[in-house]
Amino acid sequence: MQQVSTTDLLSTSNLAIVGKQIKLLVLDIDGTIAGHSNNLSKTVKQAIAAVQAKGIQVALATGRMYCSALRFHQEIQSTLPLAAYQGAWIQEPSNQKIHRHLPVSREITQQLLDYFEQPPLRSLLSVHFYVNDKLYVREITRETESYAVRCGVTPIPVGDLRRVLTDEPTKVLALCDDVNIINELLGNLRLQYTPTELYLTTSVATFLEAANPFVNKGTAVRYLAEELLGLERDNVMTIGDNFNDVEMLEYAGIGVAMGDAPPPVQAIANWVAPNVEADGAAVAMEKFLL
C-alpha cells in the first residue's frame, strides 16, 4: 500500500521512532473507518486486529451517540471505554460504567433553541437534542430521516423540544443541507459564546454540533491515555477526518488526517492518509504500527 501525501510537521524518521512507542490507537468512525457503506471494510478490520495482536490497544472516539457507535466498538473487539458525543459521554460497554458525562447546560440549550427557531432559520434547520442517549426532535424531517438511517437510531418527535429539558442534553445538533448556512451559524455562535462557555464544531459539513465547553476528542483521548492507561501523548496515535478530530490529532504523538479531510485539518496532522474509500486508516496503521 502506498501513501498519497504527507505533512512533514515531524520528519519521517522521527515519526518512525514515535511509531515504535505507540501503545494506544484511537480512531474516529465516520469518514475514517466507515465510509459510504457505513461498515468497516475487511482491510480495515484486519489492520485493527493486527495492531491489537501487537499489544497496542484500540479505542473509538466519535461524534455518534453511544448506542449508535456500540456496534463498531464490538466489531473491533475493543477492551477500552467508548468515547461518544465528541467525548462528552465515555462509557465502558463491558460493565456499563459511565466514566464521564458532560452535558450542555439547560440555560445555554434554551438559548440555542431560541436562536435556531427564529425566522427564517426555523424552516431551514433540523434540530436534534440528545438526552440520556436518546434522540429527540421537533419533527421528523428529511435530514433527520437520513441521519437516523445511517446511525441506526429512532428519533422521537416531541413538538416543542423544551419539553425534554428536564434533563440536560449531552449534545445539541443542527442539520442543514446548505453548508453555507451551517458555516454562517458556526461563525455567529462563536461570536456569541466563548470556548469556555460552549464547544462548537462541525463533524461533517452539514452538522453543527454544540457541547459542554470541556468536551472535545482531545480531552477524551487524554483521559483514556493518561487517566486509564498511564500513558503519555507520545504513546498515542489518532486518526480522523474532520474539524471535530482536530484536538485529538494535535494531542497525539502521531496524528493522521484522512485524505478527504478539509485542508485545515490536514495542515495540523503529522501525516495524511488516503481517503476512507481507499482504506486510508489501514494504510496509516500499516505505515506506523505494523
Secondary structure, DSSP 8 states (H G I E B T S, - for coil): ----EE--SS-HHHHHHHHTT--EEEE-SBTTTB-TTSSB-HHHHHHHHHHHHTT-EEEEB-SS-HHHHHHHHHHTT--S-EEEGGGTEEEETTTTEEEEE----HHHHHHHHHHHTSTTGGGT-EEEEEETTEEEESS--HHHHHHHHHHT---EE-SSGGGGTTS--SEEEEE-S-HHHHHHHHHHHHHHS-TTT-EEEESSTTEEEEE-TT--HHHHHHIIIIIIS---GGGEEEEE-SGGGHHHHHHSSEEEE-TTS-HHHHHHSSEE---GGGTHHHHHHHHHT-
